[in-house]
Amino acid sequence: MRITNLNIWHGGSKKRNPLIIDYLLSTKSDLMVLTEFINKENGKEIIQALELEGYQTQVSNLDGGYGSLFASNMNFITVNSDDRWLEVYLSELDLHVLGVYVPHQPGKIKNDFWSKIREYSLKNQDKNVLITGDFNSCTREDSSNQSEYNPGDLKKIEASGYIDLWKEGHRDEDGRFTWYYHDGTGFRLDYFLASPGLYSKLNGFKVSHDAGVRDKGISDHSAILLDLI
């Protein structure tokens, strides 16, 4: 099974949409989680293209605000859809997937959103849960200039038993950063976090950062891909 997580950069654009759609279909993903998605003209074009290929879709923010889009070739039930927050359940796999697009601006709104993630993670740690998306957060080890954003929240999630799947398998690998500031400072902002319940059942997995998406101007983020073996 392949799961792809990609921030599509300002909801896509008329120029980039064909590239975004071609890339997404080329990954042959079973489940896609797109962040910075906007349910307007460009977003609806992406939805239409994916649905024509047989994907079931769900948007978090129907009002046109920034949020997430899920697209799956397996049936799912939408458990909770809220601002920048989308949880689905795939009964075939007994898997809950939470997609988040965490606000980027430091302050109360971002802190409250993180509190919601932490509360959810603790409540559901015994279930098969995968939390993914653009967290707009990192610890010092995941920024090239040693800066950090909401590092305590990430550390609390890990302390509760959730596994950062990329870090688990690629701690010393180059190419860790998924987004770069205009001055060249790199950050790892996009994650796959597995609950203790899910991690204990994984026979094997591989997480890849596809920087080609960013290098080609398809997005300003690398795609991250999770293959469950």
MIKE-919912 format. One record per residue (C-alpha): residue in one letter; chain; x, y, z. Coordinates in nm, 4 decimals. Layout:
N
  res  chain        c1        c2        c3
    A      A         X         Y         Z
...
END
This chain:
229
  res  chain        c1        c2        c3
    M      A    0.0000    0.0000    0.0000
    R      A    0.1286    0.3473   -0.0873
    I      A    0.0253    0.6710    0.0854
    T      A    0.1378    1.0042   -0.0557
    N      A    0.1361    1.3313    0.1366
    L      A    0.1897    1.6543   -0.0585
    N      A    0.1412    2.0215    0.0185
    I      A    0.0214    2.1491   -0.3213
    W      A    0.1181    2.5154   -0.2629
    H      A   -0.1598    2.7748   -0.2467
    G      A   -0.4256    2.5280   -0.3562
    G      A   -0.2739    2.4626   -0.6967
    S      A   -0.2842    2.6921   -0.9998
    K      A   -0.3981    2.6864   -1.3608
    K      A   -0.0369    2.6459   -1.4732
    R      A    0.0686    2.3868   -1.2143
    N      A   -0.2483    2.1774   -1.1942
    P      A   -0.1637    1.9540   -1.4938
    L      A    0.1779    1.8886   -1.3363
    I      A    0.0242    1.8219   -0.9923
    I      A   -0.2323    1.5817   -1.1363
    D      A    0.0213    1.3983   -1.3538
    Y      A    0.2547    1.3619   -1.0589
    L      A   -0.0130    1.2331   -0.8229
    L      A   -0.1305    0.9727   -1.0714
    S      A    0.2294    0.8686   -1.1449
    T      A    0.2795    0.7731   -0.7785
    K      A    0.0122    0.5015   -0.8138
    S      A   -0.0950    0.5774   -0.4583
    D      A   -0.3753    0.3998   -0.2760
    L      A   -0.4313    0.7037   -0.0575
    M      A   -0.3345    1.0670   -0.1115
    V      A   -0.3375    1.3425    0.1484
    L      A   -0.3053    1.6884   -0.0063
    T      A   -0.2512    1.9873    0.2212
    E      A   -0.2811    2.3609    0.1540
    F      A   -0.5788    2.2518   -0.0537
    I      A   -0.8473    2.5089   -0.1412
    N      A   -1.1919    2.3942   -0.2502
    K      A   -1.2234    2.6444   -0.5333
    E      A   -1.1694    2.6285   -0.9083
    N      A   -0.8163    2.4853   -0.9056
    G      A   -0.8940    2.2442   -0.6240
    K      A   -1.2105    2.1220   -0.7921
    E      A   -1.0130    2.0548   -1.1099
    I      A   -0.7801    1.8273   -0.9088
    I      A   -1.0783    1.6514   -0.7489
    Q      A   -1.2416    1.5926   -1.0861
    A      A   -0.9230    1.4469   -1.2346
    L      A   -0.8732    1.2089   -0.9410
    E      A   -1.2366    1.0990   -0.9359
    L      A   -1.2183    1.0217   -1.3092
    E      A   -0.9398    0.7769   -1.2182
    G      A   -1.1640    0.6048   -0.9623
    Y      A   -1.0558    0.7807   -0.6431
    Q      A   -1.3053    0.8595   -0.3682
    T      A   -1.2423    1.2114   -0.2351
    Q      A   -1.3185    1.4195    0.0727
    V      A   -1.2328    1.7817    0.1514
    S      A   -1.1845    1.9205    0.5027
    N      A   -1.2784    2.2830    0.4299
    L      A   -1.5804    2.3051    0.2024
    D      A   -1.5945    2.6842    0.2505
    G      A   -1.2865    2.7457    0.0383
    G      A   -1.0459    2.7925    0.3284
    Y      A   -0.7049    2.6269    0.3462
    G      A   -0.7330    2.2611    0.4408
    S      A   -0.6782    1.9057    0.3202
    L      A   -0.8062    1.6706    0.0522
    F      A   -0.8168    1.2922    0.0844
    A      A   -0.8289    1.0744   -0.2270
    S      A   -0.8427    0.6958   -0.1947
    N      A   -0.8921    0.3990   -0.4249
    M      A   -1.0352    0.2129   -0.1254
    N      A   -1.3683    0.2925    0.0364
    F      A   -1.3470    0.5047    0.3483
    I      A   -1.5769    0.6611    0.6021
    T      A   -1.5294    1.0246    0.6962
    V      A   -1.5076    1.0289    1.0754
    N      A   -1.4430    1.3982    1.1339
    S      A   -1.4078    1.6943    0.9001
    D      A   -1.3155    2.0294    1.0510
    D      A   -1.1016    2.3322    0.9779
    R      A   -0.7636    2.2044    0.8473
    W      A   -0.8526    1.8639    0.9964
    L      A   -0.9776    1.5484    0.8242
    E      A   -1.0045    1.1994    0.9714
    V      A   -1.1119    0.8974    0.7680
    Y      A   -1.1453    0.5284    0.8492
    L      A   -1.0550    0.2525    0.6036
    S      A   -1.2406   -0.0530    0.7299
    E      A   -1.0588   -0.2808    0.4865
    L      A   -0.7373   -0.2133    0.6777
    D      A   -0.8865   -0.1161    1.0149
    L      A   -0.6892    0.2054    0.9712
    H      A   -0.7657    0.5581    1.0876
    V      A   -0.5842    0.8308    0.8933
    L      A   -0.5788    1.1875    1.0210
    G      A   -0.4665    1.4561    0.7780
    V      A   -0.3731    1.7937    0.9230
    Y      A   -0.2631    2.1275    0.7849
    V      A   -0.1302    2.3004    1.0954
    P      A   -0.1453    2.6834    1.0902
    H      A    0.1987    2.8270    1.0185
    Q      A    0.1785    3.1475    1.2216
    P      A    0.3065    3.1036    1.5812
    G      A    0.0551    3.1878    1.8510
    K      A   -0.2676    3.0780    2.0166
    I      A   -0.4416    2.9435    1.7042
    K      A   -0.1474    2.7172    1.6226
    N      A   -0.1025    2.6118    1.9862
    D      A   -0.4725    2.5269    2.0182
    F      A   -0.4564    2.3221    1.7001
    W      A   -0.1609    2.1291    1.8373
    S      A   -0.3536    2.0682    2.1617
    K      A   -0.6284    1.9134    1.9519
    I      A   -0.3765    1.6829    1.7795
    R      A   -0.2232    1.5781    2.1111
    E      A   -0.5656    1.5077    2.2614
    Y      A   -0.6610    1.2993    1.9587
    S      A   -0.3334    1.1071    1.9644
    L      A   -0.3671    1.0128    2.3324
    K      A   -0.7311    0.9105    2.2949
    N      A   -0.6555    0.6852    1.9979
    Q      A   -0.3071    0.5504    2.0658
    D      A   -0.4294    0.1897    2.0960
    K      A   -0.5962    0.2046    1.7528
    N      A   -0.4296    0.1759    1.4139
    V      A   -0.3758    0.5483    1.3547
    L      A   -0.1611    0.7329    1.1034
    I      A   -0.1298    1.1097    1.1422
    T      A    0.0101    1.2899    0.8403
    G      A    0.0196    1.6285    0.6727
    D      A    0.2042    1.9583    0.6877
    F      A    0.2728    2.0293    1.0545
    N      A    0.4527    2.3617    0.9987
    S      A    0.6630    2.2519    1.2973
    C      A    1.0068    2.1050    1.3548
    T      A    1.2742    2.0422    1.6136
    R      A    1.6279    2.1790    1.5868
    E      A    1.7610    1.8645    1.4251
    D      A    1.5152    1.9146    1.1403
    S      A    1.6091    2.2705    1.0464
    S      A    1.9343    2.3646    0.8784
    N      A    1.9824    2.6729    1.0981
    Q      A    1.8845    2.4987    1.4262
    S      A    1.5645    2.6998    1.4644
    E      A    1.2532    2.5224    1.5946
    Y      A    0.8777    2.5633    1.5789
    N      A    0.6458    2.3962    1.8327
    P      A    0.9155    2.1377    1.9104
    G      A    0.7527    2.0548    2.2438
    D      A    0.4359    1.9387    2.0717
    L      A    0.6252    1.7063    1.8405
    K      A    0.8226    1.5678    2.1347
    K      A    0.5052    1.5104    2.3382
    I      A    0.3525    1.3126    2.0504
    E      A    0.6627    1.0937    2.0339
    A      A    0.6753    1.0606    2.4126
    S      A    0.3228    0.9186    2.4041
    G      A    0.4496    0.6369    2.1814
    Y      A    0.3886    0.7660    1.8298
    I      A    0.6650    0.6855    1.5835
    D      A    0.8026    0.9398    1.3368
    L      A    0.8349    0.6920    1.0507
    W      A    1.0827    0.8884    0.8414
    K      A    1.3127    0.9456    1.1385
    E      A    1.2841    0.5826    1.2411
    G      A    1.4328    0.4625    0.9134
    H      A    1.6354    0.7609    0.7867
    R      A    1.7872    0.9418    1.0814
    D      A    2.1228    1.0084    0.9109
    E      A    2.0081    1.0293    0.5506
    D      A    2.0590    1.3413    0.3400
    G      A    1.7553    1.5125    0.1930
    R      A    1.5668    1.5329    0.5205
    F      A    1.4210    1.8792    0.4548
    T      A    1.0811    1.9026    0.2849
    W      A    1.0572    2.2828    0.2532
    Y      A    1.3065    2.5659    0.2064
    Y      A    1.2790    2.9328    0.2966
    H      A    1.3818    3.1760    0.0196
    D      A    1.7244    3.2199    0.1830
    G      A    1.7934    2.8480    0.1462
    T      A    1.7172    2.7463    0.5050
    G      A    1.5714    2.3945    0.5038
    F      A    1.3062    2.2465    0.7325
    R      A    1.1352    1.9095    0.7693
    L      A    0.7713    2.0102    0.8116
    D      A    0.5827    1.7101    0.6667
    Y      A    0.5402    1.3872    0.8625
    F      A    0.3999    1.0386    0.8941
    L      A    0.3362    0.9551    1.2612
    A      A    0.2200    0.6034    1.3490
    S      A    0.0372    0.5182    1.6709
    P      A    0.1903    0.2512    1.8970
    G      A   -0.0992    0.0249    1.7998
    L      A   -0.0317    0.0637    1.4279
    Y      A    0.3467    0.0499    1.4541
    S      A    0.3383   -0.2811    1.6404
    K      A    0.1488   -0.4355    1.3474
    L      A    0.3659   -0.3075    1.0634
    N      A    0.5626   -0.5834    0.8922
    G      A    0.7745   -0.3286    0.7121
    F      A    0.7658    0.0222    0.5697
    K      A    0.9647    0.2741    0.3709
    V      A    0.9318    0.6518    0.3734
    S      A    1.0710    0.8566    0.0838
    H      A    1.1079    1.2308    0.0335
    D      A    1.0591    1.3181   -0.3332
    A      A    1.2425    1.6490   -0.3808
    G      A    1.1806    1.6329   -0.7556
    V      A    0.8343    1.7767   -0.6979
    R      A    0.9903    2.0889   -0.5512
    D      A    1.2800    2.1029   -0.7974
    K      A    1.0377    2.1014   -1.0923
    G      A    0.8212    2.3764   -0.9435
    I      A    0.5176    2.1504   -0.8999
    S      A    0.5059    2.2533   -0.5335
    D      A    0.7273    2.4316   -0.2835
    H      A    0.7326    2.1148   -0.0686
    S      A    0.8782    1.7732   -0.1322
    A      A    0.6238    1.4951   -0.1506
    I      A    0.6556    1.2274    0.1139
    L      A    0.5598    0.8719    0.0303
    L      A    0.4922    0.5860    0.2694
    D      A    0.5039    0.2290    0.1405
    L      A    0.3593   -0.0310    0.3754
    I      A    0.5064   -0.3705    0.2945
END
